[in-house]
Structures are given as structure tokens and as C-alpha cells.
């Protein structure tokens, strides 16, 4: 699991959406996200503009690729 602050997640999410622009179902369908990216995300809200995002990885290889590419 990786924990990100709101600003960090917004930058990473924007880049992932650009990378998978031809396949928007990656963000719309959780099973596709897990299959393609190796993780699903969940949000822990502390207020409207303050929240943390947790990335739950299911594949260590894809987690390593994610860290190298987006962080």
C-alpha cells in the first residue's frame, strides 16, 4: 500500500489519465484498473479539500513499475 496526499495524487492521476487516454475504462472500472495498473485506490477524507489516497497494490512487479514511473 502507498499513501499519497491530495496534491500528489492529483498529479499522478493526471499523468495516468494521459498515459491511458485511449483506454478510459482503466479509471472507470476497478477490475480494469487492477488488471492494467496493478492497484485500486481508495480515499480517506479529512474535509472537502483535505484527503489521503491509498493505493492498494496486488502485483509487486507493477508496484515497482509504478514507483519508477510516477514517483
mmCIF file of the N, C-alpha and C atoms, coordinates in Angstrom:
data_MODEL
# 
_entry.id   MODEL 
# 
loop_
_atom_site.group_PDB 
_atom_site.id 
_atom_site.type_symbol 
_atom_site.label_atom_id 
_atom_site.label_alt_id 
_atom_site.label_comp_id 
_atom_site.label_asym_id 
_atom_site.label_entity_id 
_atom_site.label_seq_id 
_atom_site.pdbx_PDB_ins_code 
_atom_site.Cartn_x 
_atom_site.Cartn_y 
_atom_site.Cartn_z 
_atom_site.occupancy 
_atom_site.B_iso_or_equiv 
_atom_site.pdbx_formal_charge 
_atom_site.auth_seq_id 
_atom_site.auth_comp_id 
_atom_site.auth_asym_id 
_atom_site.auth_atom_id 
_atom_site.pdbx_PDB_model_num 
ATOM 1   N N  . UNK A 1 1  ? 0.843   -1.168 0.000   1.00 0.00 ? 1  UNK A N  1 
ATOM 2   C CA . UNK A 1 1  ? 0.000   0.000  0.000   1.00 0.00 ? 1  UNK A CA 1 
ATOM 3   C C  . UNK A 1 1  ? 0.896   1.241  0.000   1.00 0.00 ? 1  UNK A C  1 
ATOM 4   N N  . UNK A 1 2  ? 0.504   2.211  -0.793  1.00 0.00 ? 2  UNK A N  1 
ATOM 5   C CA . UNK A 1 2  ? 1.172   3.505  -0.848  1.00 0.00 ? 2  UNK A CA 1 
ATOM 6   C C  . UNK A 1 2  ? 0.151   4.563  -0.456  1.00 0.00 ? 2  UNK A C  1 
ATOM 7   N N  . UNK A 1 3  ? 0.544   5.480  0.426   1.00 0.00 ? 3  UNK A N  1 
ATOM 8   C CA . UNK A 1 3  ? -0.329  6.563  0.855   1.00 0.00 ? 3  UNK A CA 1 
ATOM 9   C C  . UNK A 1 3  ? 0.146   7.861  0.234   1.00 0.00 ? 3  UNK A C  1 
ATOM 10  N N  . UNK A 1 4  ? -0.783  8.593  -0.375  1.00 0.00 ? 4  UNK A N  1 
ATOM 11  C CA . UNK A 1 4  ? -0.468  9.859  -1.034  1.00 0.00 ? 4  UNK A CA 1 
ATOM 12  C C  . UNK A 1 4  ? -1.374  10.964 -0.513  1.00 0.00 ? 4  UNK A C  1 
ATOM 13  N N  . UNK A 1 5  ? -0.857  12.165 -0.461  1.00 0.00 ? 5  UNK A N  1 
ATOM 14  C CA . UNK A 1 5  ? -1.669  13.342 -0.152  1.00 0.00 ? 5  UNK A CA 1 
ATOM 15  C C  . UNK A 1 5  ? -2.423  13.757 -1.410  1.00 0.00 ? 5  UNK A C  1 
ATOM 16  N N  . UNK A 1 6  ? -3.412  14.607 -1.244  1.00 0.00 ? 6  UNK A N  1 
ATOM 17  C CA . UNK A 1 6  ? -4.276  15.030 -2.354  1.00 0.00 ? 6  UNK A CA 1 
ATOM 18  C C  . UNK A 1 6  ? -3.477  15.583 -3.527  1.00 0.00 ? 6  UNK A C  1 
ATOM 19  N N  . UNK A 1 7  ? -2.565  16.500 -3.283  1.00 0.00 ? 7  UNK A N  1 
ATOM 20  C CA . UNK A 1 7  ? -1.795  17.129 -4.366  1.00 0.00 ? 7  UNK A CA 1 
ATOM 21  C C  . UNK A 1 7  ? -0.951  16.102 -5.118  1.00 0.00 ? 7  UNK A C  1 
ATOM 22  N N  . UNK A 1 8  ? -0.327  15.186 -4.387  1.00 0.00 ? 8  UNK A N  1 
ATOM 23  C CA . UNK A 1 8  ? 0.476   14.144 -5.023  1.00 0.00 ? 8  UNK A CA 1 
ATOM 24  C C  . UNK A 1 8  ? -0.404  13.283 -5.932  1.00 0.00 ? 8  UNK A C  1 
ATOM 25  N N  . UNK A 1 9  ? -1.557  12.866 -5.416  1.00 0.00 ? 9  UNK A N  1 
ATOM 26  C CA . UNK A 1 9  ? -2.453  12.008 -6.175  1.00 0.00 ? 9  UNK A CA 1 
ATOM 27  C C  . UNK A 1 9  ? -2.970  12.714 -7.423  1.00 0.00 ? 9  UNK A C  1 
ATOM 28  N N  . UNK A 1 10 ? -3.314  13.992 -7.314  1.00 0.00 ? 10 UNK A N  1 
ATOM 29  C CA . UNK A 1 10 ? -3.836  14.721 -8.475  1.00 0.00 ? 10 UNK A CA 1 
ATOM 30  C C  . UNK A 1 10 ? -2.820  14.756 -9.608  1.00 0.00 ? 10 UNK A C  1 
ATOM 31  N N  . UNK A 1 11 ? -1.548  14.949 -9.297  1.00 0.00 ? 11 UNK A N  1 
ATOM 32  C CA . UNK A 1 11 ? -0.504  14.948 -10.336 1.00 0.00 ? 11 UNK A CA 1 
ATOM 33  C C  . UNK A 1 11 ? -0.347  13.571 -10.958 1.00 0.00 ? 11 UNK A C  1 
ATOM 34  N N  . UNK A 1 12 ? -0.305  12.548 -10.116 1.00 0.00 ? 12 UNK A N  1 
ATOM 35  C CA . UNK A 1 12 ? -0.138  11.180 -10.617 1.00 0.00 ? 12 UNK A CA 1 
ATOM 36  C C  . UNK A 1 12 ? -1.360  10.751 -11.415 1.00 0.00 ? 12 UNK A C  1 
ATOM 37  N N  . UNK A 1 13 ? -2.550  11.057 -10.914 1.00 0.00 ? 13 UNK A N  1 
ATOM 38  C CA . UNK A 1 13 ? -3.777  10.688 -11.619 1.00 0.00 ? 13 UNK A CA 1 
ATOM 39  C C  . UNK A 1 13 ? -3.830  11.347 -13.000 1.00 0.00 ? 13 UNK A C  1 
ATOM 40  N N  . UNK A 1 14 ? -3.440  12.603 -13.075 1.00 0.00 ? 14 UNK A N  1 
ATOM 41  C CA . UNK A 1 14 ? -3.422  13.316 -14.348 1.00 0.00 ? 14 UNK A CA 1 
ATOM 42  C C  . UNK A 1 14 ? -2.476  12.637 -15.346 1.00 0.00 ? 14 UNK A C  1 
ATOM 43  N N  . UNK A 1 15 ? -1.321  12.247 -14.872 1.00 0.00 ? 15 UNK A N  1 
ATOM 44  C CA . UNK A 1 15 ? -0.355  11.584 -15.755 1.00 0.00 ? 15 UNK A CA 1 
ATOM 45  C C  . UNK A 1 15 ? -0.853  10.214 -16.204 1.00 0.00 ? 15 UNK A C  1 
ATOM 46  N N  . UNK A 1 16 ? -1.462  9.463  -15.297 1.00 0.00 ? 16 UNK A N  1 
ATOM 47  C CA . UNK A 1 16 ? -2.002  8.147  -15.659 1.00 0.00 ? 16 UNK A CA 1 
ATOM 48  C C  . UNK A 1 16 ? -3.110  8.300  -16.693 1.00 0.00 ? 16 UNK A C  1 
ATOM 49  N N  . UNK A 1 17 ? -3.977  9.288  -16.499 1.00 0.00 ? 17 UNK A N  1 
ATOM 50  C CA . UNK A 1 17 ? -5.056  9.523  -17.471 1.00 0.00 ? 17 UNK A CA 1 
ATOM 51  C C  . UNK A 1 17 ? -4.497  9.870  -18.848 1.00 0.00 ? 17 UNK A C  1 
ATOM 52  N N  . UNK A 1 18 ? -3.405  10.632 -18.891 1.00 0.00 ? 18 UNK A N  1 
ATOM 53  C CA . UNK A 1 18 ? -2.754  10.942 -20.174 1.00 0.00 ? 18 UNK A CA 1 
ATOM 54  C C  . UNK A 1 18 ? -2.181  9.679  -20.795 1.00 0.00 ? 18 UNK A C  1 
ATOM 55  N N  . UNK A 1 19 ? -1.531  8.859  -19.980 1.00 0.00 ? 19 UNK A N  1 
ATOM 56  C CA . UNK A 1 19 ? -0.906  7.628  -20.477 1.00 0.00 ? 19 UNK A CA 1 
ATOM 57  C C  . UNK A 1 19 ? -1.937  6.633  -21.005 1.00 0.00 ? 19 UNK A C  1 
ATOM 58  N N  . UNK A 1 20 ? -3.117  6.601  -20.400 1.00 0.00 ? 20 UNK A N  1 
ATOM 59  C CA . UNK A 1 20 ? -4.160  5.649  -20.786 1.00 0.00 ? 20 UNK A CA 1 
ATOM 60  C C  . UNK A 1 20 ? -5.329  6.352  -21.453 1.00 0.00 ? 20 UNK A C  1 
ATOM 61  N N  . UNK A 1 21 ? -5.060  7.419  -22.171 1.00 0.00 ? 21 UNK A N  1 
ATOM 62  C CA . UNK A 1 21 ? -6.091  8.215  -22.828 1.00 0.00 ? 21 UNK A CA 1 
ATOM 63  C C  . UNK A 1 21 ? -6.921  7.387  -23.814 1.00 0.00 ? 21 UNK A C  1 
ATOM 64  N N  . UNK A 1 22 ? -6.312  6.450  -24.480 1.00 0.00 ? 22 UNK A N  1 
ATOM 65  C CA . UNK A 1 22 ? -7.019  5.626  -25.454 1.00 0.00 ? 22 UNK A CA 1 
ATOM 66  C C  . UNK A 1 22 ? -7.893  4.564  -24.796 1.00 0.00 ? 22 UNK A C  1 
ATOM 67  N N  . UNK A 1 23 ? -7.699  4.357  -23.501 1.00 0.00 ? 23 UNK A N  1 
ATOM 68  C CA . UNK A 1 23 ? -8.438  3.322  -22.787 1.00 0.00 ? 23 UNK A CA 1 
ATOM 69  C C  . UNK A 1 23 ? -8.999  3.882  -21.472 1.00 0.00 ? 23 UNK A C  1 
ATOM 70  N N  . UNK A 1 24 ? -10.040 4.719  -21.527 1.00 0.00 ? 24 UNK A N  1 
ATOM 71  C CA . UNK A 1 24 ? -10.556 5.360  -20.307 1.00 0.00 ? 24 UNK A CA 1 
ATOM 72  C C  . UNK A 1 24 ? -11.186 4.384  -19.314 1.00 0.00 ? 24 UNK A C  1 
ATOM 73  N N  . UNK A 1 25 ? -11.483 3.164  -19.738 1.00 0.00 ? 25 UNK A N  1 
ATOM 74  C CA . UNK A 1 25 ? -12.088 2.200  -18.816 1.00 0.00 ? 25 UNK A CA 1 
ATOM 75  C C  . UNK A 1 25 ? -11.131 1.828  -17.686 1.00 0.00 ? 25 UNK A C  1 
ATOM 76  N N  . UNK A 1 26 ? -9.836  2.134  -17.838 1.00 0.00 ? 26 UNK A N  1 
ATOM 77  C CA . UNK A 1 26 ? -8.868  1.843  -16.786 1.00 0.00 ? 26 UNK A CA 1 
ATOM 78  C C  . UNK A 1 26 ? -9.241  2.582  -15.509 1.00 0.00 ? 26 UNK A C  1 
ATOM 79  N N  . UNK A 1 27 ? -9.761  3.798  -15.620 1.00 0.00 ? 27 UNK A N  1 
ATOM 80  C CA . UNK A 1 27 ? -10.156 4.539  -14.427 1.00 0.00 ? 27 UNK A CA 1 
ATOM 81  C C  . UNK A 1 27 ? -11.633 4.383  -14.098 1.00 0.00 ? 27 UNK A C  1 
ATOM 82  N N  . UNK A 1 28 ? -12.424 3.938  -15.022 1.00 0.00 ? 28 UNK A N  1 
ATOM 83  C CA . UNK A 1 28 ? -13.858 3.824  -14.789 1.00 0.00 ? 28 UNK A CA 1 
ATOM 84  C C  . UNK A 1 28 ? -14.262 2.493  -14.160 1.00 0.00 ? 28 UNK A C  1 
ATOM 85  N N  . UNK A 1 29 ? -13.496 1.459  -14.400 1.00 0.00 ? 29 UNK A N  1 
ATOM 86  C CA . UNK A 1 29 ? -13.840 0.120  -13.931 1.00 0.00 ? 29 UNK A CA 1 
ATOM 87  C C  . UNK A 1 29 ? -12.703 -0.395 -13.048 1.00 0.00 ? 29 UNK A C  1 
ATOM 88  N N  . UNK A 1 30 ? -13.017 -0.648 -11.779 1.00 0.00 ? 30 UNK A N  1 
ATOM 89  C CA . UNK A 1 30 ? -11.977 -1.036 -10.825 1.00 0.00 ? 30 UNK A CA 1 
ATOM 90  C C  . UNK A 1 30 ? -11.243 -2.313 -11.235 1.00 0.00 ? 30 UNK A C  1 
ATOM 91  N N  . UNK A 1 31 ? -11.936 -3.272 -11.798 1.00 0.00 ? 31 UNK A N  1 
ATOM 92  C CA . UNK A 1 31 ? -11.270 -4.513 -12.198 1.00 0.00 ? 31 UNK A CA 1 
ATOM 93  C C  . UNK A 1 31 ? -10.278 -4.265 -13.339 1.00 0.00 ? 31 UNK A C  1 
ATOM 94  N N  . UNK A 1 32 ? -10.605 -3.321 -14.224 1.00 0.00 ? 32 UNK A N  1 
ATOM 95  C CA . UNK A 1 32 ? -9.667  -2.965 -15.311 1.00 0.00 ? 32 UNK A CA 1 
ATOM 96  C C  . UNK A 1 32 ? -8.450  -2.247 -14.742 1.00 0.00 ? 32 UNK A C  1 
ATOM 97  N N  . UNK A 1 33 ? -8.681  -1.385 -13.744 1.00 0.00 ? 33 UNK A N  1 
ATOM 98  C CA . UNK A 1 33 ? -7.570  -0.687 -13.104 1.00 0.00 ? 33 UNK A CA 1 
ATOM 99  C C  . UNK A 1 33 ? -6.629  -1.698 -12.450 1.00 0.00 ? 33 UNK A C  1 
ATOM 100 N N  . UNK A 1 34 ? -7.202  -2.641 -11.756 1.00 0.00 ? 34 UNK A N  1 
ATOM 101 C CA . UNK A 1 34 ? -6.385  -3.665 -11.087 1.00 0.00 ? 34 UNK A CA 1 
ATOM 102 C C  . UNK A 1 34 ? -5.617  -4.492 -12.115 1.00 0.00 ? 34 UNK A C  1 
ATOM 103 N N  . UNK A 1 35 ? -6.274  -4.827 -13.203 1.00 0.00 ? 35 UNK A N  1 
ATOM 104 C CA . UNK A 1 35 ? -5.659  -5.631 -14.255 1.00 0.00 ? 35 UNK A CA 1 
ATOM 105 C C  . UNK A 1 35 ? -4.538  -4.882 -14.970 1.00 0.00 ? 35 UNK A C  1 
ATOM 106 N N  . UNK A 1 36 ? -4.784  -3.631 -15.341 1.00 0.00 ? 36 UNK A N  1 
ATOM 107 C CA . UNK A 1 36 ? -3.820  -2.847 -16.120 1.00 0.00 ? 36 UNK A CA 1 
ATOM 108 C C  . UNK A 1 36 ? -2.718  -2.227 -15.263 1.00 0.00 ? 36 UNK A C  1 
ATOM 109 N N  . UNK A 1 37 ? -3.104  -1.601 -14.143 1.00 0.00 ? 37 UNK A N  1 
ATOM 110 C CA . UNK A 1 37 ? -2.150  -0.853 -13.327 1.00 0.00 ? 37 UNK A CA 1 
ATOM 111 C C  . UNK A 1 37 ? -1.634  -1.632 -12.122 1.00 0.00 ? 37 UNK A C  1 
ATOM 112 N N  . UNK A 1 38 ? -2.361  -2.664 -11.727 1.00 0.00 ? 38 UNK A N  1 
ATOM 113 C CA . UNK A 1 38 ? -1.932  -3.477 -10.596 1.00 0.00 ? 38 UNK A CA 1 
ATOM 114 C C  . UNK A 1 38 ? -2.406  -2.962 -9.251  1.00 0.00 ? 38 UNK A C  1 
ATOM 115 N N  . UNK A 1 39 ? -3.272  -1.945 -9.241  1.00 0.00 ? 39 UNK A N  1 
ATOM 116 C CA . UNK A 1 39 ? -3.768  -1.407 -7.982  1.00 0.00 ? 39 UNK A CA 1 
ATOM 117 C C  . UNK A 1 39 ? -5.177  -0.858 -8.143  1.00 0.00 ? 39 UNK A C  1 
ATOM 118 N N  . UNK A 1 40 ? -5.813  -0.656 -7.000  1.00 0.00 ? 40 UNK A N  1 
ATOM 119 C CA . UNK A 1 40 ? -7.048  0.122  -6.903  1.00 0.00 ? 40 UNK A CA 1 
ATOM 120 C C  . UNK A 1 40 ? -6.784  1.193  -5.858  1.00 0.00 ? 40 UNK A C  1 
ATOM 121 N N  . UNK A 1 41 ? -7.606  2.234  -5.875  1.00 0.00 ? 41 UNK A N  1 
ATOM 122 C CA . UNK A 1 41 ? -7.389  3.319  -4.925  1.00 0.00 ? 41 UNK A CA 1 
ATOM 123 C C  . UNK A 1 41 ? -8.630  3.552  -4.087  1.00 0.00 ? 41 UNK A C  1 
ATOM 124 N N  . UNK A 1 42 ? -8.388  4.090  -2.892  1.00 0.00 ? 42 UNK A N  1 
ATOM 125 C CA . UNK A 1 42 ? -9.480  4.481  -2.005  1.00 0.00 ? 42 UNK A CA 1 
ATOM 126 C C  . UNK A 1 42 ? -9.094  5.779  -1.331  1.00 0.00 ? 42 UNK A C  1 
ATOM 127 N N  . UNK A 1 43 ? -10.096 6.512  -0.881  1.00 0.00 ? 43 UNK A N  1 
ATOM 128 C CA . UNK A 1 43 ? -9.886  7.856  -0.348  1.00 0.00 ? 43 UNK A CA 1 
ATOM 129 C C  . UNK A 1 43 ? -10.332 7.917  1.105   1.00 0.00 ? 43 UNK A C  1 
ATOM 130 N N  . UNK A 1 44 ? -9.517  8.579  1.933   1.00 0.00 ? 44 UNK A N  1 
ATOM 131 C CA . UNK A 1 44 ? -9.846  8.832  3.334   1.00 0.00 ? 44 UNK A CA 1 
ATOM 132 C C  . UNK A 1 44 ? -9.955  10.345 3.507   1.00 0.00 ? 44 UNK A C  1 
ATOM 133 N N  . UNK A 1 45 ? -11.185 10.828 3.620   1.00 0.00 ? 45 UNK A N  1 
ATOM 134 C CA . UNK A 1 45 ? -11.415 12.270 3.660   1.00 0.00 ? 45 UNK A CA 1 
ATOM 135 C C  . UNK A 1 45 ? -11.277 12.826 5.075   1.00 0.00 ? 45 UNK A C  1 
ATOM 136 N N  . UNK A 1 46 ? -10.611 14.000 5.144   1.00 0.00 ? 46 UNK A N  1 
ATOM 137 C CA . UNK A 1 46 ? -10.474 14.737 6.395   1.00 0.00 ? 46 UNK A CA 1 
ATOM 138 C C  . UNK A 1 46 ? -11.224 16.065 6.295   1.00 0.00 ? 46 UNK A C  1 
ATOM 139 N N  . UNK A 1 47 ? -11.844 16.288 5.192   1.00 0.00 ? 47 UNK A N  1 
ATOM 140 C CA . UNK A 1 47 ? -12.553 17.518 4.877   1.00 0.00 ? 47 UNK A CA 1 
ATOM 141 C C  . UNK A 1 47 ? -12.739 17.553 3.370   1.00 0.00 ? 47 UNK A C  1 
ATOM 142 N N  . UNK A 1 48 ? -13.395 18.567 2.869   1.00 0.00 ? 48 UNK A N  1 
ATOM 143 C CA . UNK A 1 48 ? -13.687 18.602 1.435   1.00 0.00 ? 48 UNK A CA 1 
ATOM 144 C C  . UNK A 1 48 ? -12.416 18.653 0.596   1.00 0.00 ? 48 UNK A C  1 
ATOM 145 N N  . UNK A 1 49 ? -11.452 19.475 0.981   1.00 0.00 ? 49 UNK A N  1 
ATOM 146 C CA . UNK A 1 49 ? -10.227 19.619 0.197   1.00 0.00 ? 49 UNK A CA 1 
ATOM 147 C C  . UNK A 1 49 ? -9.043  18.887 0.798   1.00 0.00 ? 49 UNK A C  1 
ATOM 148 N N  . UNK A 1 50 ? -9.239  18.197 1.885   1.00 0.00 ? 50 UNK A N  1 
ATOM 149 C CA . UNK A 1 50 ? -8.147  17.518 2.558   1.00 0.00 ? 50 UNK A CA 1 
ATOM 150 C C  . UNK A 1 50 ? -8.450  16.027 2.627   1.00 0.00 ? 50 UNK A C  1 
ATOM 151 N N  . UNK A 1 51 ? -7.695  15.247 1.896   1.00 0.00 ? 51 UNK A N  1 
ATOM 152 C CA . UNK A 1 51 ? -7.886  13.806 1.930   1.00 0.00 ? 51 UNK A CA 1 
ATOM 153 C C  . UNK A 1 51 ? -6.590  13.099 1.562   1.00 0.00 ? 51 UNK A C  1 
ATOM 154 N N  . UNK A 1 52 ? -6.509  11.846 1.957   1.00 0.00 ? 52 UNK A N  1 
ATOM 155 C CA . UNK A 1 52 ? -5.395  10.977 1.604   1.00 0.00 ? 52 UNK A CA 1 
ATOM 156 C C  . UNK A 1 52 ? -5.919  9.914  0.650   1.00 0.00 ? 52 UNK A C  1 
ATOM 157 N N  . UNK A 1 53 ? -5.052  9.451  -0.224  1.00 0.00 ? 53 UNK A N  1 
ATOM 158 C CA . UNK A 1 53 ? -5.407  8.390  -1.159  1.00 0.00 ? 53 UNK A CA 1 
ATOM 159 C C  . UNK A 1 53 ? -4.508  7.197  -0.866  1.00 0.00 ? 53 UNK A C  1 
ATOM 160 N N  . UNK A 1 54 ? -5.122  6.034  -0.780  1.00 0.00 ? 54 UNK A N  1 
ATOM 161 C CA . UNK A 1 54 ? -4.384  4.803  -0.536  1.00 0.00 ? 54 UNK A CA 1 
ATOM 162 C C  . UNK A 1 54 ? -4.425  3.962  -1.809  1.00 0.00 ? 54 UNK A C  1 
ATOM 163 N N  . UNK A 1 55 ? -3.258  3.574  -2.286  1.00 0.00 ? 55 UNK A N  1 
ATOM 164 C CA . UNK A 1 55 ? -3.158  2.706  -3.448  1.00 0.00 ? 55 UNK A CA 1 
ATOM 165 C C  . UNK A 1 55 ? -2.885  1.301  -2.950  1.00 0.00 ? 55 UNK A C  1 
ATOM 166 N N  . UNK A 1 56 ? -3.816  0.398  -3.192  1.00 0.00 ? 56 UNK A N  1 
ATOM 167 C CA . UNK A 1 56 ? -3.685  -0.995 -2.767  1.00 0.00 ? 56 UNK A CA 1 
ATOM 168 C C  . UNK A 1 56 ? -3.187  -1.817 -3.947  1.00 0.00 ? 56 UNK A C  1 
ATOM 169 N N  . UNK A 1 57 ? -1.937  -2.240 -3.880  1.00 0.00 ? 57 UNK A N  1 
ATOM 170 C CA . UNK A 1 57 ? -1.324  -2.987 -4.975  1.00 0.00 ? 57 UNK A CA 1 
ATOM 171 C C  . UNK A 1 57 ? -1.559  -4.482 -4.808  1.00 0.00 ? 57 UNK A C  1 
ATOM 172 N N  . UNK A 1 58 ? -1.700  -5.159 -5.945  1.00 0.00 ? 58 UNK A N  1 
ATOM 173 C CA . UNK A 1 58 ? -1.928  -6.595 -5.976  1.00 0.00 ? 58 UNK A CA 1 
ATOM 174 C C  . UNK A 1 58 ? -0.806  -7.327 -6.696  1.00 0.00 ? 58 UNK A C  1 
ATOM 175 N N  . UNK A 1 59 ? 0.153   -6.584 -7.227  1.00 0.00 ? 59 UNK A N  1 
ATOM 176 C CA . UNK A 1 59 ? 1.244   -7.162 -8.000  1.00 0.00 ? 59 UNK A CA 1 
ATOM 177 C C  . UNK A 1 59 ? 2.516   -6.378 -7.685  1.00 0.00 ? 59 UNK A C  1 
ATOM 178 N N  . UNK A 1 60 ? 3.513   -7.041 -7.111  1.00 0.00 ? 60 UNK A N  1 
ATOM 179 C CA . UNK A 1 60 ? 4.753   -6.360 -6.723  1.00 0.00 ? 60 UNK A CA 1 
ATOM 180 C C  . UNK A 1 60 ? 5.499   -5.797 -7.929  1.00 0.00 ? 60 UNK A C  1 
ATOM 181 N N  . UNK A 1 61 ? 5.468   -6.504 -9.027  1.00 0.00 ? 61 UNK A N  1 
ATOM 182 C CA . UNK A 1 61 ? 6.136   -6.017 -10.243 1.00 0.00 ? 61 UNK A CA 1 
ATOM 183 C C  . UNK A 1 61 ? 5.501   -4.707 -10.714 1.00 0.00 ? 61 UNK A C  1 
ATOM 184 N N  . UNK A 1 62 ? 4.195   -4.647 -10.753 1.00 0.00 ? 62 UNK A N  1 
ATOM 185 C CA . UNK A 1 62 ? 3.509   -3.429 -11.187 1.00 0.00 ? 62 UNK A CA 1 
ATOM 186 C C  . UNK A 1 62 ? 3.686   -2.306 -10.174 1.00 0.00 ? 62 UNK A C  1 
ATOM 187 N N  . UNK A 1 63 ? 3.824   -2.638 -8.904  1.00 0.00 ? 63 UNK A N  1 
ATOM 188 C CA . UNK A 1 63 ? 4.095   -1.624 -7.887  1.00 0.00 ? 63 UNK A CA 1 
ATOM 189 C C  . UNK A 1 63 ? 5.462   -0.994 -8.132  1.00 0.00 ? 63 UNK A C  1 
ATOM 190 N N  . UNK A 1 64 ? 6.444   -1.809 -8.437  1.00 0.00 ? 64 UNK A N  1 
ATOM 191 C CA . UNK A 1 64 ? 7.790   -1.305 -8.727  1.00 0.00 ? 64 UNK A CA 1 
ATOM 192 C C  . UNK A 1 64 ? 7.784   -0.418 -9.962  1.00 0.00 ? 64 UNK A C  1 
ATOM 193 N N  . UNK A 1 65 ? 7.100   -0.837 -11.005 1.00 0.00 ? 65 UNK A N  1 
ATOM 194 C CA . UNK A 1 65 ? 6.994   -0.038 -12.229 1.00 0.00 ? 65 UNK A CA 1 
ATOM 195 C C  . UNK A 1 65 ? 6.304   1.281  -11.931 1.00 0.00 ? 65 UNK A C  1 
ATOM 196 N N  . UNK A 1 66 ? 5.236   1.266  -11.137 1.00 0.00 ? 66 UNK A N  1 
ATOM 197 C CA . UNK A 1 66 ? 4.527   2.483  -10.759 1.00 0.00 ? 66 UNK A CA 1 
ATOM 198 C C  . UNK A 1 66 ? 5.455   3.452  -10.046 1.00 0.00 ? 66 UNK A C  1 
ATOM 199 N N  . UNK A 1 67 ? 6.193   2.960  -9.082  1.00 0.00 ? 67 UNK A N  1 
ATOM 200 C CA . UNK A 1 67 ? 7.108   3.822  -8.318  1.00 0.00 ? 67 UNK A CA 1 
ATOM 201 C C  . UNK A 1 67 ? 8.162   4.429  -9.226  1.00 0.00 ? 67 UNK A C  1 
ATOM 202 N N  . UNK A 1 68 ? 8.723   3.637  -10.090 1.00 0.00 ? 68 UNK A N  1 
ATOM 203 C CA . UNK A 1 68 ? 9.753   4.158  -11.008 1.00 0.00 ? 68 UNK A CA 1 
ATOM 204 C C  . UNK A 1 68 ? 9.197   5.171  -11.997 1.00 0.00 ? 68 UNK A C  1 
ATOM 205 N N  . UNK A 1 69 ? 7.977   4.953  -12.446 1.00 0.00 ? 69 UNK A N  1 
ATOM 206 C CA . UNK A 1 69 ? 7.403   5.810  -13.488 1.00 0.00 ? 69 UNK A CA 1 
ATOM 207 C C  . UNK A 1 69 ? 6.754   7.079  -12.952 1.00 0.00 ? 69 UNK A C  1 
ATOM 208 N N  . UNK A 1 70 ? 6.059   7.008  -11.846 1.00 0.00 ? 70 UNK A N  1 
ATOM 209 C CA . UNK A 1 70 ? 5.242   8.123  -11.400 1.00 0.00 ? 70 UNK A CA 1 
ATOM 210 C C  . UNK A 1 70 ? 5.731   8.825  -10.131 1.00 0.00 ? 70 UNK A C  1 
ATOM 211 N N  . UNK A 1 71 ? 6.698   8.273  -9.442  1.00 0.00 ? 71 UNK A N  1 
ATOM 212 C CA . UNK A 1 71 ? 7.110   8.914  -8.189  1.00 0.00 ? 71 UNK A CA 1 
ATOM 213 C C  . UNK A 1 71 ? 8.537   9.373  -8.230  1.00 0.00 ? 71 UNK A C  1 
# 
